[in-house]
């Protein structure tokens, strides 16, 4: 597989978790350098439209292949490193110019990907990674009420669609599935996104949505327990 922003994103997420756990020891300086370099590399892949090009060194519609996964992963990693730099007050985690470029990049990305979601046919994996990424962007929008409301609406709409997807709507019933391997992956990963949806719905006083998301999350937990019980000892 050609090098792409998804690879950089997962490595960046791993490095951030290592820093969060203060687990770098004598390699901390090298880790900080890699974090800044990976962040700059992902930011450099953003196109004028706001979309992120996927594969390094490739042109021509490079934002489409893997759009359900890789851009969301990349944006999640950008917002994770931005969040970490603020929460831990690690002012040297990123170069100032790198840190200051993240939120404007996310604003451009939101315009592109929310429009793409409403105008193109995407599968449920698109929703999952977009929710995880933009939930962190939502949390960073302290002083921009209009943008925060727009992002909130996008997140909650995608979470509702997750609950209406085939895996959740039809296969969760009575805690069993005819497609255990496929459904387990989709539901387990989607549960992370739904947890963010619950949190944001509660914060934004969307009580009916929060209640619905909790119901589906509870069903998902019962399903995952059932799926685990099917594994032979």
SULLIN-V258244 format. One record per residue. N is the residue number from 1. RES is the residue in three letters. PHI is phi in whole degrees, -180 to 180 (999 if undefined). Layout:
n-><N;N>
res-><RES;RES>
phi-><PHI;PHI>
//
This chain:
n-><1;2;3;4;5;6;7;8;9;10;11;12;13;14;15;16;17;18;19;20;21;22;23;24;25;26;27;28;29;30;31;32;33;34;35;36;37;38;39;40;41;42;43;44;45;46;47;48;49;50;51;52;53;54;55;56;57;58;59;60;61;62;63;64;65;66;67;68;69;70;71;72;73;74;75;76;77;78;79;80;81;82;83;84;85;86;87;88;89;90;91;92;93;94;95;96;97;98;99;100;101;102;103;104;105;106;107;108;109;110;111;112;113;114;115;116;117;118;119;120;121;122;123;124;125;126;127;128;129;130;131;132;133;134;135;136;137;138;139;140;141;142;143;144;145;146;147;148;149;150;151;152;153;154;155;156;157;158;159;160;161;162;163;164;165;166;167;168;169;170;171;172;173;174;175;176;177;178;179;180;181;182;183;184;185;186;187;188;189;190;191;192;193;194;195;196;197;198;199;200;201;202;203;204;205;206;207;208;209;210;211;212;213;214;215;216;217;218;219;220;221;222;223;224;225;226;227;228;229;230;231;232;233>
res-><UNK;UNK;UNK;UNK;UNK;UNK;UNK;UNK;UNK;UNK;UNK;UNK;UNK;UNK;UNK;UNK;UNK;UNK;UNK;UNK;UNK;UNK;UNK;UNK;UNK;UNK;UNK;UNK;UNK;UNK;UNK;UNK;UNK;UNK;UNK;UNK;UNK;UNK;UNK;UNK;UNK;UNK;UNK;UNK;UNK;UNK;UNK;UNK;UNK;UNK;UNK;UNK;UNK;UNK;UNK;UNK;UNK;UNK;UNK;UNK;UNK;UNK;UNK;UNK;UNK;UNK;UNK;UNK;UNK;UNK;UNK;UNK;UNK;UNK;UNK;UNK;UNK;UNK;UNK;UNK;UNK;UNK;UNK;UNK;UNK;UNK;UNK;UNK;UNK;UNK;UNK;UNK;UNK;UNK;UNK;UNK;UNK;UNK;UNK;UNK;UNK;UNK;UNK;UNK;UNK;UNK;UNK;UNK;UNK;UNK;UNK;UNK;UNK;UNK;UNK;UNK;UNK;UNK;UNK;UNK;UNK;UNK;UNK;UNK;UNK;UNK;UNK;UNK;UNK;UNK;UNK;UNK;UNK;UNK;UNK;UNK;UNK;UNK;UNK;UNK;UNK;UNK;UNK;UNK;UNK;UNK;UNK;UNK;UNK;UNK;UNK;UNK;UNK;UNK;UNK;UNK;UNK;UNK;UNK;UNK;UNK;UNK;UNK;UNK;UNK;UNK;UNK;UNK;UNK;UNK;UNK;UNK;UNK;UNK;UNK;UNK;UNK;UNK;UNK;UNK;UNK;UNK;UNK;UNK;UNK;UNK;UNK;UNK;UNK;UNK;UNK;UNK;UNK;UNK;UNK;UNK;UNK;UNK;UNK;UNK;UNK;UNK;UNK;UNK;UNK;UNK;UNK;UNK;UNK;UNK;UNK;UNK;UNK;UNK;UNK;UNK;UNK;UNK;UNK;UNK;UNK;UNK;UNK;UNK;UNK;UNK;UNK;UNK;UNK;UNK;UNK;UNK;UNK>
phi-><999;-65;-57;-143;-67;-65;-61;-61;-65;-67;-65;-64;-62;-64;-65;-63;-65;-63;-66;-62;-89;52;-110;-94;57;-71;-97;-60;-63;-65;-64;-62;-65;-67;-60;-66;-65;-65;-63;-62;-63;-66;-60;-69;-89;-76;-91;-55;-71;105;-71;-101;-64;-90;-95;-68;79;-122;-123;67;52;-76;-97;-93;-64;84;-64;-68;-115;-64;-63;-62;-61;-63;-69;-62;-68;-61;-73;-68;-70;-64;-62;-64;-65;-87;-63;-93;55;-83;-66;-98;-62;-133;-61;-57;-65;-69;-61;-69;-87;-70;-65;-61;-65;-67;-64;-66;-64;-60;-61;-72;-73;-68;-67;-62;-60;-83;-117;-122;-93;-122;-92;-69;-63;-58;-59;-60;-73;-65;-61;-61;-73;-78;-63;-71;-64;-53;-67;-86;-91;-72;-111;-126;-63;-65;-63;-63;-64;-65;-66;-58;-60;-63;-62;-68;-65;-67;-66;-62;-70;-58;-65;-96;-70;-57;-59;-79;-78;-108;-92;-80;-57;61;67;-145;-148;-86;-128;-60;-67;-62;-67;-62;-64;-61;-74;-63;-71;-64;-63;-59;-66;-66;-62;-67;-62;-61;-60;-71;-60;-67;-62;-94;62;-93;-65;-65;-68;-59;-64;-66;-62;-63;-62;-67;-65;-63;-60;-65;-65;-62;-63;-65;-64;-61;-62;-63;-67;-80;-74;-61;-67>
//
